[in-house]
Amino acid sequence: MGALTGQGENTKPAIWIDLDNSPHVVLFAPLVPRLEEKRYRVIITARDCFQVCGLADRAGLAYRRTGRHYGRHKVLKVVGLVVRALQLAPVVVREKPVLALSHGSRSQMLLAAALRIPWVVMVDYEYVQLFPFLRANKILVPEVVPAAALRKYAHEVSTYPGIKEDLYVPFFRPDPRLRAQLGVSEREVLAVVRPPANEAHYHNPASDELFEAVIDFLGANPQVRTVLLARNAQQEKKVRRQWPRLAATGRLMLPAEVIDGLNLIWHADLVVSGGGTMNREAAALGVPVYSIFRGRIGAVDRYLAEQGRLVLLASVGDIRSKIKIGRREKVASMQPGSTKAMDKVLAEVLSVAARDGVEGQPLGTSGASADRTPGVHGRART
């Protein structure tokens, strides 16, 4: 991808953002120009998996492609995150960021701790598994998430209003051409389905059973055209083998190119997903959404379900009784949303960059890394 730093800009303090999974692209894209307005360089690295790099290209982000996914085996996962941390090291050492920022990138956490770079991690699931022996300078969570559950992972836990998707959905503007580009008529029902994250540590095989039942249920209705967003090539191959007729007739579409996820959700009549982010994006956009996630239900999903903005499916019977198939009415245009959540996150990130980055001096400059307490990474002595 393009250069990470501009000519004459390498004297500015740098903030390093690592894009570890596809939802992180839309999350951090609107934050980048705001950090640059505050006179920071933004260094972006991206893991080559789950369409992260394709989405970053669509968003116009300059990034360094670094590392890949190592599969679902726990030992390989551990090896992979260490290998990726080593792959990230050269660019990080060269750029000397004053702060590392991610939404749960374990390779970034490991490297930031090793290099004693202050780090902030964003989390929206209280049951996430981070490193029990490392503590971030700050964890940022939605205010509905119980902060106490994450205090063991950080020196400080701060909250922001709403949910994670409120950080970027207000900046979304729909492209009206999408249904025509997909070949879906205005009379047809457009369903968007995201399979379970079967390589994640929190995966429950019960989600796979629900996923298969969802495809059978939607495929039995001739009104429905389904766009399936596979997480990897293996999932796509399995779907094509299991439902060859639906795929051959275009009733089940598996796009070869990267699609703007928010735009696809906006044009959908319903969304079914085995993961968290797409469900929450649909809820934020007011699209009927159904979750087939069968891991531990977090506070954000419980909050959305209590509000009636998300339907939790627990059985095959729920699929038949709770999923409502039909066209939905959309408002004529998206209204500008509140930037309250983004403003709070920006303020929290900048507070750590200024405090633990020694008032914006990059690591490696005079006084920037001196007097740091051994074993408490990025926490300057007072």
Disulfide bonds with the S-S distance in Angstrom:
none
